[in-house]
Every structure is written in structure tokens, then in C-alpha cells.
Amino acid sequence: MNKIFSGTVVSKKDLKTVKVELISHKSHPKYKKVIKKEKRLQVHNENFALKVGDKVIIKSSRLYSKNKAFLVIKKEEAKKRLLNQEE
């Protein structure tokens, strides 16, 4: 069963590999403080032109190397704001 996540590209130094940071928020059961957990994964990137800071959707797949077991599905589109400019 494939797991699907969304994250942000933080590094693009390798040829077909990008590092994606996943951020999850979890509430502590006793103290109710929200804890932020960050995880960085190496993800296989075949055909997408990605830049640092892009939002991507990834899924688990077969092993591409020792540390790479995820694949970029698509690049999320940036949400454009419609600004009403009054002149």
C-alpha cells in the first residue's frame, strides 16, 4: 500500500534526487503542547523541474538506492491570491 505525503523541497544538489522536508504537528497527550516534528527524505525526481521551496506530493515506492524509497508524483500549484486593487 502506497503512502502519500506532501512536503517542501529543501535541496536539489543531486541529478535525479531532491530532499523533501515533511512537517507534522502532534499534540502531547498529557500537556497538550503542540510539537512540531520535521523529517527530511531523499526522493527520486525523474522529469520534474523543481526548485528549492516548491511544494510537492510524494509517494512511497520501490527502493531506488540505499536511502531513496519515495517518488515525486506531482508539483503542487502555488495558490494565487486575487488582490482587488483600487486605484
N, C-alpha and C positions, 0 to 999 in steps of 0.2 A: 504494500500500500504506500503510495507516494505522499509525502508530506509537503505542503506548500507554505512558503513564508514570503514576507515582503521585507525589504531592507534597503540600506543605502550603500552605494559603492564608496569605499574609503581608500582603495589603492588599485592601480591599474598598471603595475610595472611589468608583469609577465605578458607573454604573447597572447595566449588564449585563456588567461586566468585573471579574475578580478577578486578582490577581497570585499566581502559584503558584511556590514555590521547589522546584526539583529538586536533590537532593544525590546525587552519585555518588562512590564510593570507588575509587581505582585505585592499584595498586602500581607504584612506579618500577621499570623493568626492571633497572637496574644496582644501585641502592642499597637496593631492597626497602622503602623507606619508603612508607607508605600516604598518599596525597594525596587530600584531600577537595576536590571541585570543586562549586561551587554555581552554579546557573543560575536566573534568575527569568524567567518567561514571563507574558505577558498572555494570559488565557484567557477565551473567551466563556462566560457563565453565563446561561442563559435562565430556568430555572424553579426552581433550587435555592436554598434558604435556607441560605446558608453564612455562617460566622463566621470570624474570624481564628483560625488554629490548627487548623482542620478538615483532615482528610486527604481528598484527592480523587483520582479516577482521571480522567486526561485523554487525549484522542487528537488526532492531527493531522487537520485538515480543511481546508476552503476558507478563503480569506482573508476575514475579517470586517472588517478595517481594515488600515492600513499595518503595524501591529505585532502584530495578533491573528490567529493561524492555528491555534489549538487550541480544543477544545470540552470542557466538563466532561461526562463520561459519568455518573458517579455519585459520591456521597459515601460514603467508606468508613466502616463502622460501627466505633465505638470498641470495643476489646477489653475486655470487662468481666472483672475478676478475681473469682473466688469466694473469699471470705475465710471461713475457718472460725473463728468467734468463739466461744471457750469462756468461759462465764460461771459 
